[in-house]
Amino acid sequence: MFYTFGVSFFVAYMFTVNDLFGYLPELWLRIADLPLLLMGMIYGGLSLYLSVTHPKKSSRLVGLVIMIPLILIFLFFVILNFWPLSQPSS
């Protein structure tokens, strides 16, 4: 699913650059950036967790050590995404 979502961003960017399909590709690039980031972080976090744990054992500590920084990074990007841009005073 992550790869399909990522390819949709590439296609939307190509449509935006070539002025195809009006405003819809640009709208997709604006509204789906955080879901793509979340999917990528889940994919990467699970991949890292599976690579550092034993196949037959699960470890809550390793899961927390991986999950907490990923959550903090995602929250940082959410804050950056919704932070109001400062308007110059006139």
C-alpha positions in Angstrom: 0.0 0.0 0.0 2.9 2.4 0.8 4.3 1.9 -2.7 1.0 2.5 -4.4 0.5 5.6 -2.4 4.0 6.8 -3.2 3.5 6.2 -6.9 0.2 8.2 -6.8 2.3 11.2 -5.5 4.7 10.8 -8.4 1.8 10.7 -10.9 0.1 13.7 -9.3 3.4 15.7 -9.4 3.8 14.8 -13.1 0.2 15.9 -13.8 0.7 19.1 -11.8 4.0 20.0 -13.7 2.3 19.3 -17.1 -0.9 21.2 -16.1 -3.2 18.2 -16.6 -6.5 17.5 -14.8 -6.9 21.0 -13.4 -6.5 21.4 -9.7 -7.0 17.8 -8.6 -3.4 16.6 -8.6 -2.3 19.7 -6.7 -5.0 19.1 -4.2 -3.9 15.5 -3.8 -0.3 16.6 -3.1 -1.6 19.0 -0.4 -4.0 16.8 1.5 -2.2 13.4 1.4 1.3 14.3 2.5 0.8 13.4 6.2 -0.9 10.0 5.5 2.0 9.1 3.2 4.5 10.1 5.9 2.5 8.1 8.5 2.5 5.0 6.2 6.2 5.4 5.6 7.0 5.6 9.3 4.8 2.6 10.1 6.5 0.6 7.3 10.0 1.6 8.4 9.3 1.2 12.1 7.8 -2.3 11.6 10.7 -3.2 9.3 13.2 -2.1 11.9 11.4 -3.9 14.7 11.3 -7.2 12.8 15.0 -6.9 11.9 16.1 -6.3 15.5 13.9 -8.8 17.4 14.1 -12.6 17.4 11.5 -14.3 15.2 9.9 -16.3 18.0 10.0 -13.5 20.7 8.3 -10.1 21.0 9.9 -7.3 23.0 7.8 -4.4 24.3 10.9 -2.5 25.2 12.3 -2.6 21.7 8.9 -1.7 20.3 8.7 1.3 22.6 12.3 2.4 21.8 11.3 2.4 18.1 7.8 3.7 18.4 8.4 6.8 20.7 10.9 8.6 18.4 8.7 7.8 15.4 5.7 9.3 17.1 7.7 12.4 18.1 9.0 12.9 14.6 5.5 12.5 13.1 4.1 15.0 15.6 6.8 17.4 14.7 5.8 17.2 11.0 2.1 17.6 11.9 3.0 20.8 13.8 5.1 22.0 10.8 2.2 21.2 8.4 -0.4 23.2 10.4 1.8 26.0 11.7 0.4 29.3 10.4 2.7 31.2 8.2 3.5 34.6 9.5 2.1 37.4 7.4 4.1 40.6 7.0 2.4 43.5 8.6 1.4 46.3 6.2 
